[in-house]
Amino acid sequence: MLTTAEPFDRIYQRACERKGGAAALEALLGQSASSDDIAAIPDNLLLGELTKKVFQSGFVWRVVRQKWPGFCEVFFDFNIEKMLLMSDEMLEAKARDERIIRNAAKVFTIRHNALMIDDIARKHGSFGRFIADWPTADIIGLWAYLKQHGARLGGNTGPYALRAIGKDTFILSGDVEAYLRATNIFDGGLSSKRSLNQIQQQFNLWHKQSGRSLTHISQIIALSVGENIVGMQQ
């Protein structure tokens, strides 16, 4: 498919113009963590981050953040071994606890994702090490793994969780998707393997052109198009 993708420096200049200059734009960009830092994150904290993003999906993020101390109390700070020992009856009881957002289907994902983390940790030493070692040139492969082996981690939920723990990843937000479609980077369904491969290849090219992380590239694209909201990050 013939694309009309812009060189990354053109996208960057447009974002600078919209945000009041390079310094103002750079101040809006998030940072990725080093591989060593990600590998050092305890597995219970990673389960907690997956859980937070599962509950934030389709819900008000602010409310989840406000209730998060209650989640940590109810689920024993997401201790993996304790999560694995929870029966269906225990999870159903916890799903009725007023300290959390009461959604039984999402509560059951905690045990499922704990099982995934435990399995990966046994093979790779820790879930953090597994995430840290995954090549960003195939970040869509990690998205697919989380979707296949985890619970409710498809769509943007897995990518947002990865971004939150510091893994370098692009995010297919509404503005980014609209830009990629307008420039014919892909023309199929957003979640199709073919479309995701096309998108990954383009991000890899922009990475080579700019030397920037996937995180910065997707944020700069989002800030270069769409509604120009001061202080907005993607």
C-alpha positions as CSV (number, residue, x, y, z in Angstrom):
1,M,0.0,0.0,0.0
2,L,1.3,3.4,-0.9
3,T,1.5,5.7,2.1
4,T,1.8,9.4,2.4
5,A,3.7,9.3,5.7
6,E,5.6,12.4,6.6
7,P,9.2,12.5,7.6
8,F,9.3,12.7,11.4
9,D,11.0,16.1,11.5
10,R,7.9,17.6,9.8
11,I,5.6,16.1,12.4
12,Y,7.8,17.4,15.1
13,Q,7.9,20.9,13.7
14,R,4.1,21.0,13.5
15,A,3.8,19.9,17.1
16,C,6.3,22.6,18.1
17,E,4.3,25.3,16.4
18,R,1.1,24.1,18.0
19,K,2.5,23.9,21.5
20,G,4.5,27.1,21.6
21,G,8.0,25.9,20.7
22,A,10.4,23.0,21.2
23,A,10.9,23.6,25.0
24,A,7.1,23.6,25.6
25,L,6.6,20.5,23.5
26,E,9.4,18.6,25.2
27,A,7.9,19.4,28.6
28,L,4.7,17.6,27.7
29,L,6.5,14.3,26.8
30,G,6.6,11.3,29.1
31,Q,9.7,9.2,29.8
32,S,10.3,5.5,29.5
33,A,12.2,3.6,32.1
34,S,15.4,1.7,31.6
35,S,15.3,-2.1,31.0
36,D,17.0,-2.6,34.4
37,D,14.4,-0.4,36.2
38,I,11.5,-2.4,34.6
39,A,13.1,-5.7,35.4
40,A,13.5,-4.7,39.0
41,I,9.7,-3.9,39.5
42,P,8.2,-6.6,41.8
43,D,5.6,-8.8,40.2
44,N,2.9,-7.8,42.7
45,L,3.3,-4.2,41.6
46,L,3.0,-5.2,38.0
47,L,-0.2,-7.2,38.7
48,G,-1.5,-4.1,40.4
49,E,-0.8,-1.9,37.3
50,L,-2.5,-4.4,35.0
51,T,-5.5,-4.5,37.4
52,K,-5.6,-0.7,37.5
53,K,-5.7,-0.4,33.7
54,V,-8.4,-3.2,33.5
55,F,-10.6,-1.2,35.9
56,Q,-9.9,2.1,34.2
57,S,-10.9,0.7,30.8
58,G,-14.3,2.1,30.0
59,F,-14.5,3.9,33.3
60,V,-13.5,7.2,34.9
61,W,-9.8,7.0,35.5
62,R,-9.9,9.5,38.4
63,V,-12.4,7.3,40.3
64,V,-10.1,4.3,40.0
65,R,-7.2,6.3,41.3
66,Q,-9.2,7.6,44.3
67,K,-10.2,4.1,45.2
68,W,-6.8,2.5,44.6
69,P,-5.8,2.3,48.3
70,G,-8.9,0.3,48.9
71,F,-7.9,-2.1,46.0
72,C,-4.5,-2.6,47.6
73,E,-6.1,-3.4,51.0
74,V,-8.7,-5.8,49.6
75,F,-6.2,-7.7,47.4
76,F,-3.3,-7.9,49.8
77,D,-1.2,-5.5,47.7
78,F,-1.6,-7.9,44.8
79,N,0.6,-10.6,46.4
80,I,0.8,-13.2,43.6
81,E,0.7,-16.3,45.8
82,K,-2.4,-15.0,47.7
83,M,-4.1,-14.2,44.5
84,L,-3.5,-17.7,43.1
85,L,-5.1,-19.2,46.3
86,M,-8.3,-17.3,46.0
87,S,-11.4,-19.4,45.2
88,D,-14.3,-18.3,43.1
89,E,-16.3,-17.7,46.2
90,M,-13.6,-15.5,47.8
91,L,-13.3,-13.4,44.6
92,E,-17.1,-13.0,44.5
93,A,-17.1,-11.8,48.0
94,K,-14.3,-9.3,47.3
95,A,-16.2,-8.1,44.3
96,R,-18.9,-6.8,46.7
97,D,-16.5,-4.9,48.9
98,E,-17.4,-1.2,49.0
99,R,-13.7,-0.2,49.1
100,I,-13.3,-1.1,45.5
101,I,-15.2,-0.6,42.2
102,R,-17.7,-3.5,42.4
103,N,-17.3,-5.3,39.0
104,A,-17.1,-9.1,39.4
105,A,-16.0,-9.8,35.9
106,K,-13.0,-7.4,36.3
107,V,-12.2,-8.8,39.8
108,F,-11.9,-12.3,38.3
109,T,-9.2,-11.0,35.9
110,I,-6.9,-10.4,38.9
111,R,-6.5,-14.1,39.5
112,H,-6.2,-14.9,35.8
113,N,-3.5,-12.3,35.3
114,A,-1.7,-13.5,38.4
115,L,-1.6,-16.9,36.8
116,M,-0.1,-15.4,33.7
117,I,2.5,-13.5,35.7
118,D,3.4,-16.6,37.8
119,D,3.9,-18.7,34.7
120,I,6.1,-16.1,33.0
121,A,8.1,-15.6,36.2
122,R,8.9,-19.3,36.5
123,K,10.2,-19.3,32.9
124,H,12.0,-15.9,32.9
125,G,12.8,-15.1,36.5
126,S,10.2,-12.4,36.8
127,F,7.5,-10.8,34.8
128,G,9.4,-7.5,34.9
129,R,12.4,-9.2,33.2
130,F,10.1,-10.6,30.6
131,I,8.6,-7.2,29.8
132,A,12.0,-5.5,29.9
133,D,13.6,-7.9,27.4
134,W,10.8,-7.8,24.8
135,P,12.2,-5.8,21.8
136,T,10.3,-2.6,21.1
137,A,10.8,-3.1,17.4
138,D,8.0,-5.8,17.9
139,I,6.0,-4.1,20.6
140,I,2.8,-5.2,19.0
141,G,4.0,-8.8,19.6
142,L,4.0,-8.0,23.4
143,W,0.5,-6.5,23.0
144,A,-0.7,-9.7,21.4
145,Y,0.9,-11.9,24.1
146,L,-0.8,-10.0,26.9
147,K,-4.1,-10.2,25.0
148,Q,-3.8,-13.9,24.4
149,H,-2.5,-15.0,27.8
150,G,-4.0,-12.4,30.1
151,A,-7.5,-11.3,30.8
152,R,-9.1,-8.1,29.4
153,L,-5.7,-6.8,28.2
154,G,-6.6,-6.3,24.6
155,G,-7.3,-3.0,22.8
156,N,-5.4,-0.2,24.4
157,T,-5.5,-1.7,27.9
158,G,-2.3,-3.7,27.6
159,P,-0.4,-0.8,25.9
160,Y,-1.5,1.7,28.6
161,A,-0.4,-0.7,31.3
162,L,3.0,-1.1,29.6
163,R,3.3,2.7,29.3
164,A,2.5,3.1,33.0
165,I,5.3,0.8,34.1
166,G,7.8,2.5,31.8
167,K,7.9,0.1,28.8
168,D,8.5,2.0,25.6
169,T,5.4,1.7,23.5
170,F,3.3,3.7,21.2
171,I,-0.4,4.2,22.0
172,L,-3.1,4.1,19.3
173,S,-5.2,6.9,20.8
174,G,-8.0,8.5,18.7
175,D,-5.7,11.2,17.4
176,V,-2.9,8.8,16.5
177,E,-5.3,6.4,14.8
178,A,-6.9,9.3,12.8
179,Y,-3.4,10.5,11.7
180,L,-2.3,7.1,10.6
181,R,-5.4,6.5,8.6
182,A,-5.3,10.0,7.0
183,T,-1.7,9.2,5.8
184,N,-2.6,5.7,4.7
185,I,-0.2,3.9,7.1
186,F,-2.9,1.3,7.3
187,D,-6.4,0.9,5.8
188,G,-7.9,-2.1,7.6
189,G,-9.3,-2.8,11.0
190,L,-7.1,-1.2,13.7
191,S,-6.7,-4.5,15.6
192,S,-5.9,-6.7,12.6
193,K,-2.5,-8.3,12.4
194,R,-1.8,-6.8,9.0
195,S,-2.7,-3.3,10.2
196,L,-0.6,-3.6,13.3
197,N,2.4,-4.8,11.4
198,Q,2.1,-1.8,9.0
199,I,1.9,0.5,12.0
200,Q,4.8,-1.1,13.7
201,Q,6.9,-0.8,10.6
202,Q,6.2,2.9,10.3
203,F,7.0,3.6,13.9
204,N,10.2,1.7,13.5
205,L,11.1,3.9,10.5
206,W,10.3,7.1,12.4
207,H,12.4,5.8,15.3
208,K,15.4,5.4,12.9
209,Q,14.8,8.8,11.4
210,S,14.6,10.6,14.8
211,G,16.3,8.4,17.3
212,R,13.3,9.0,19.6
213,S,11.4,6.4,21.6
214,L,8.1,5.0,20.5
215,T,6.6,6.8,23.4
216,H,7.8,10.2,22.3
217,I,6.9,9.5,18.7
218,S,3.2,8.7,19.4
219,Q,2.9,11.5,21.9
220,I,4.4,14.0,19.3
221,I,2.0,12.7,16.6
222,A,-1.0,13.2,18.9
223,L,0.2,16.7,19.8
224,S,0.7,17.6,16.2
225,V,-3.0,16.9,15.2
226,G,-6.5,17.0,16.6
227,E,-7.8,19.5,19.1
228,N,-5.0,21.7,20.5
229,I,-5.6,21.3,24.3
230,V,-2.9,22.9,26.4
231,G,-1.0,20.4,28.5
232,M,-2.5,17.3,26.8
233,Q,-0.4,14.2,26.7
234,Q,-1.0,10.9,24.8
